[in-house]
């Protein structure tokens, strides 16, 4: 009986795939990618509700069960974004209140949020590391600024602008021979003769938006350098997780400060570089430059059914498929490049890993549905389904406000 049910599921999936191809036959490649993705994207509202039920507590704390129920500013920043996209203001306010009270000493306009909060070795729950994480800080500032605009509530925007000013003061540097860049945190990434950067920490649409709302800030100059950062730090067309910059020398893949073992890779951090690039507005001239610098993953998926989990520092994919979230993160990137067959293939993979009990993704992979995978699915599927898009100046466009 179980085998018959399994065969039935696979038959249904095969029929769906054939239907997708038949529906889009004869269209241009870019149209094929976009229309296929929209038709087959996960049920977004159901996924958001399932995510909130599994990973967000009643008081607005986002849990990462794979890390001992630790909470990060990343998780809070992404959940704020998805609450805004889903017009879920009550949950947005709970998320914001928890973030401000527990990570930012009660005022996000005066304190950069601590990046890590959880259970310490002595059993006490609180900040595990007071250092910041600039990508999360940028997302929270963006979330607040756009919440203020879309919900017509100026206090949100005011706090977002104040947070942006803190970021500009504490997390922006100027690297000789390159220009301005966003450090990954306020402390620890300016070394004696070099800097360590994370190319996934600066979504260009966020910098574009901040340049509009804070024209006196460093944002326009930072935005100008993002395509250069990605082009100069990518290896063989693949993005890297962490890169080191020494004046007079090239960017090189490296380990995160404090990480003493392992090898420099393009993996769980770098996957977001493709995601942010694909979600840029087509009218943004930097999009074509960034995509041109990242051909590796598109080429790889012409001959492979899933993205690699890891790419080594020479730009060579290693054995082993990435988790389901990687497939979702690549949907905007592949759609933007017009690779309709790869889009359809990744959608099949995503659907095959739906856990029907939880309505989350990652069934049959490792420990099952994970916090990070769901975030990547919410980003990738929400964009292809046009639940949200980003305008030419980085402004958030949401379906419910049209």
N, C-alpha and C positions, 0 to 999 in steps of 0.2 A: 504493500500500500504506500509506504514512504517513497519507494522508488518511483511509483506511478505519479505521485504528487510532484516529485522532483522533476520528472520528465515533462509533466504538464507545465510546470513553471518555465522550464527552458524553452518549451515549444511556444509558450505565450511571448516570451522575450524575443525569440527568433521572429515570430510573426510581427511583433512591434517594430523590430529593426527593419524588416522588409518593408513594412508600411511607411516608416520614416523615409527610406530611400525612394520609394515609389512616389511619395508626396512631393519630394523636392527635385525629382529628376528633371533635367533640362534647364535648371536655374543656374545663375552664375555662382562661382565657388563661394564668395562671401555671403551671398543670400542663402545658399545652402546651409552653411555653417550656422548662421543666425536663426533661420527658421527651424532647423532641426533641433537646435538647443531649446528654443522656446516651447516647441511641441512636447518635448520629452523631459523637461526639467522637473526636479522633485516638487511635490506639493509644498509651496513655500510657507503658507500660513500654518499648516499642520507641523512642518518641521520646526518653525519658531516656537510653537506651543510645546512641542515635545522637548526641545532644547531647554526652554525655560523651566519646565517641570522637572527635568533631570539635573540641570546644572545651576539653577539660580534659586537661592533660598528666599523665603518669604520676606526677609528684610533687605534683599538686594545684593547679596554676595554671590559671586560666580565661583563655583567649585571646580577644581581639577582633580577628579578622583584618582587619576593615575599618579598624582604627586601628593598623596596624603591629604586630599581636600584642601590643598593650598589655593590661595587666591592671588592673582597677579593683576597689576594695573592693565596689562594687555587684555585679560578677560573682561575686566570692567569696561574698558574702552570699546571693545567690540560689541558687548551686550548693549551698551548705550546706543551705539549706531543701529543695531538691529531693532531695538525698541522704537527708535525714531522712524526707521523705514516701515515698521509695522503699525505706526500711529498708536503705540502702546504707551501712552504718557504716564499712566499710573506706575507702570514698572520702571520707566525711565527715571521717574522721580525717586523711587526706592533705590535704584542702582546708584544714582547720583548722590543721594544722602549717605549711603554706606561708604562710597568712595571718598567723599569729602571727610566724613567723620573718622574713618579708620586708616586711610592712606595719606591724607593731606592735613592732618591736625585741625580739621573743621573748616578749612578755607582753601579751595583749589585756586583761588586768585592770589594767594599769598605763599603757598607751599607746593612745590612739585610733589606729586604723589609718590610714595614708596612703591617700589615695583613688586615686592613680595611680602605676603602676609599669611600667617598660618600658625601651626603648633610648634613651639620651640622644644628643644630637648628637655627643658625643665617642666614641660607640660603647659606652659603659659601660651595663650593665643594672642598674637599681636604681630607687629612688623618684624619680619625675619631679616630684612635688609632695607635700610632707610634710603639707599641710593635710588635714583630715578631710572626710568626707561623712556627715552625720548620719543620712540615711535608711539607708545601708548599716550604720552603727554600730548603729542600732536593730534592723535585721534580724539582724545577727550576735548581738547580745545575746539576742534572742528565740529564734533558732536554738539557742543554747547552753542557755538555760533549758529549752526544751521537749525538747531532746535528753536533758538530765539527767533529766527526768521520765519520758519515754517509754522510754528505755533504762536507767532506774534507775541512773544514774551521776552522783553528786553533784558531782564535779569540773567537769563541763560547766556545771552550774547555777551553781556558785560563780563561775566565770570570767564567766559571763553577767551575774550580779548586779554584779560588780565593774565590768564594762564599762558597765552601766547607770548606775552611780554616776558614772563619768567623763563620760558623756553629760550627766547632770544638772548636773554642775559646769561643764562647758566649752561646752555647745551649747544650753543653755536660757536664755532671756531673759524679761524682763517688759516689755511694751510699754504705756506709759501710754495709757489710754483703750480698751485692748483686753484685756490680760491676758497670761498666760504663753504662750510660743510656742517652738518648736524652730527654732533658726537652722540654715541649710543646712550650716554648717561652723563650726569653732571660731574661724576668723579670716576677716574680709573681708565680712561681711554686715550689720554694724551701721555705718551711715553716719553722717554728722555730725548729721543731723536726722531720719533715717528708717531703716527696717529693710527688708531684702529677704528674702522668704520664698518657698518653693516648696511649694505646697499638696499635691504628691504625696509629700512627704518624711515625712509623719506618718500612716501607716496606723493607723486608730483601734483595730483589734483588737490591735495591738502595744502601744499605750498602755494599753488596758484590761487586758492581761495583766501588764504591768509594775506597774500599780497594785495588783494582787493580790500579786505576789511582793515588791514593795518599797513597802509602804503609807506609809512615811515620805518617799518621794520625791515629785517634782512631777507624777507621771503622771496621777493622777485629775483634777487641775486642768487639765492639758494636754488630756486627753481631752474635758473639758467644752467646750473652746473649738474643737475641730476642726470641728463643724458650723457654728459661727459663721464660722470662717476660710473655709470653702468657700462658704458663702452670700454672704459679703461680698466675696469676691475673684473670684467667677465673673461672667462678663459675658454677658448674654442667655441664661443657662442653660448656658453652656459654661465649663469649667475653663480656667485659664491656666497657662502654664509657670512664669513668675516674676511676683511681684507686690510692689509697694512699699507700705509703710505709713508714713504720717506722722501723728502724733497730731493729732486734730481734723479730719482729712480722711479721705476714703474710700480703700479699697484701690484701687490702679491697676495695670494690667498694665505691666511694665517689662522691661528687659533684665537679664541676669545681670551682676553687677559685673565689670568688665574687658572686657565685650563692647561694643565701640564702634560696630559696624555692625549692620544688620539691623533687624527690627521685633519688637515684643512680640507673642507668639503663644500660642495653645493648641495644642500639638503633641506631640512625643515625650516630654516630661515629663508633660504634663497627662493623657495617655491613661491613666496609672496612677491618677489620681483616680477615674475611673469604675470601674476594676478593683477598687481597694480598697473602694469603696463597695458594689459588688455582692457582694463576698465576705463582708461583715459578716453575722453571724447575724441572722435575721429577728426574733429576740427582743430584739435590741439596739434600744432606742427611738430612738437617734440615726440609725439607718439610714434611716428614712422621712424624717427632716428633711434628710439629705444628698441623698437621691435627689430630693426636692422641689426642691432648689436646682440640680439638674443636668438639667433636662428637654430641653436643646438637642439632645444627641446622639440621644436616643430619637425626638424629633420629626423630626430630619433623616433618620433611617433609615426612616421611614415612606414617604419618596418617593425615596430613593437606595439603591443596591445596596451601597455601601461607605462607610465613614466617611471624612471628609475628612482629608487629611494635616495641614492647617493651618487654624486659625480665627484671624481677625485680632483686634486689641485692641478692636474694637467688637462682638465676638461674632458675626461673619459668616463662615461657612465659605468658604474660598477654593477655586478650581478645583484638582483633583488628588486622587486617592484616596490614602488612607494605605496603608501596607504591610500584609501579611497579619497581622502581629502586632497591629495595631490591631483587626482583626476579632475576634481571639481574646480580646483584653483586654476587649472589650465584652460577651462572652458572659454573665458573671455579672450585669452591670448590666442587660442586656436581659432576662435570665431573671427577675431580681428585679422588674422592671417588668411582667412578663407579656407582653412583645412577642414572641410565638412566631414570627410570620412573619419578623421581623428576625433572630431567632436562627437559624432555618433557612437564611435567605439568607446569613448570615455563615458558617455551617458549610459551605455549598456553596462559598463563596469559598475557605475554608481548604483544603478537600479538593482544589480545583482547582489549588492551588499546592504540592501535595506533590511533592517531588523524590524519585522512587522509587529512585534510586541511593543517596542518602544517608539517606533516611527523615527528611529535614528539610523545613521549609516556607519558601516564598519562591521557588519555581521560576518563572522568567519575569519576575521583578521585579528590575530593577536588576542588582545584582551577584550575585543568587541568595540562597540561605539565609544569613541574618545572625544573629549572636550575639543581638542584642536581640529580634528576632522570635521566636526559639526560646524565650527566656525568657517572653515574653508568652503564647505558645502553651502552654507548660508550666503557667503560672499559670491561664489561662482554662479550658483543657480539663481540667486536674486538678480544678478546683473543680466544674465541671458534671458530671464523671464521678464525683464524690464520692470521689476518691482522697484528698482532704483537705477539711476544712471548718474553720471557726472557731466555737468555742462562744460562749455569751453573755458570758463574761468574757474572751474573746480566746484561750482555750486552743486548741491545735492538736489537731484530731481527725483521725486517720489510719486508713485502712482496715485496715492490717496489725495494728493494736493492738486491734481489736474482737473 
